[in-house]
């Protein structure tokens, strides 16, 4: 929480710089970088799903390189966001907000995730919540 109001999810489109070599983008703003305690890079196979959970304490920032389908449940509200091929979406997801990402393409896709809590495999900060199925 920030002050007395719960944090809401933030959805931001990122414009990758593209040339004949490929694409480049900044998955996290410089202002948010200092608060991060974990970063991981995820390659997801076509048709497969990542997430399907929420975090108890951590704020997760995810940059997803499409094509993908992102589903977020915030309270009683469910939102689907379609990320076209070659587009990048950044999500800032507060604790308690369920999220899932499905690769809708024909090749592996990429996401970069940051979290404000340190990853502890003995006591994970995640709680399973199925939003999408294979």
N, C-alpha and C positions, 0 to 999 in steps of 0.2 A: 504494500500500500504506500501511497504517497500522500502525506497529510491525512485527511479524514476520508478521502475518496479512494475506492478501489481502482487500481490501474486497469485500463481497457487495452485490448489488443490493438496493435498498430499494423497496418498493411501499407507497404510502400513499394511501388514499382521502381526498379533500378534500370537505368539505361546502360547496358554493357557497351564498351568500346569494341568495335569489331573491325578486323581487317583480314587479309589473306592468311594470317597465322592463326586466327581464332578470335576468342572473346576474352575480355578482362573486365572485372568490376570489383568494387569494394563491398564485401559482405556485411561490414559493420562500420558505423560512423566512428570517427576518432573519439568523440565525446563518450561513447558507450564502451570503448575498448578497455579502459582502466578498471571497470567493474567486473570484468569477466574472470571466471575461475576454471573454465573448461572450454575447450574447442575441439570439435571433431568434424571430419570430412566423411561424407557418406556417398557411396555409389550404390544406386538402386537399380536392379534389373527390371526390364520391361514387365509391366503388369503387377509388380510387387509393391508392398506398402511399408512405409516406415511410420513410426509414431504410434498412433492408437493408444495414447496415454496423456496424462497431465502431470505437472510437477507440483509437489507439495509446497516448496519454498522458492525454487529458482525461477528467474525470469529467463526465458529462452529466446534467443534471436536466431532466426533461420533464414538463410538466403537460398532459394531454390531455383535452379536452372531448368526451365521447361523443355519438353512438355510434361505437365503434371496436373493433378487435381489435388487441391488442398481443402480439407474440411476442418472447420473449427466449431466447437461448441462452447459458447460463452453464456452461462446460465441456462435458460430455456431456448436460447436462439442458436440455430445451426446455420452456418454459411459455407457455401462451396465457392471456391475461387479456381478458375481454369487458367493455367499458365500456358500460353502458346509456346511452341518450339522456338528456342532461341531467346526467349524473354526471361527476365529474372525478377523474382518477387522476394522482398524482405518482410518477414513477420516478426513482430516483437510480442511475445506471448507471456502474459503474467501467470503466476501460480494459479492453479485450479481451472485453467482453460484447456480443455481437451483439444488435441490436434492430431491429424493424420495426413500423410502425403503419399499419393499413388503415382507411380511412373506410368503415364499414359502413352509413352512413345514406343519405338521399336528398337532402341539401343539403351544402354545404361544411362541414367541421368545423375546429376550431381547436386548435393546440397551441402552447405557449410553451416554448422550449428555452434552457437556460443551459449554458455549458461553462467549465471551469476553464482551458482553453487558448484563446489568441487565435486567431481564424480567419485563416488565411493561404492564399489561393487558389493560390499558387504551390507550397506544400508542405502539402497538407491532412492533417489528423490522422485522417482516416477511411480505413478499408479495407473495400471492398465485400464483403458476405457475404449472399447471397440467402436470406432466411427465408420471405418471402411473395411471391406473384406475383399480378398483376392477373387 
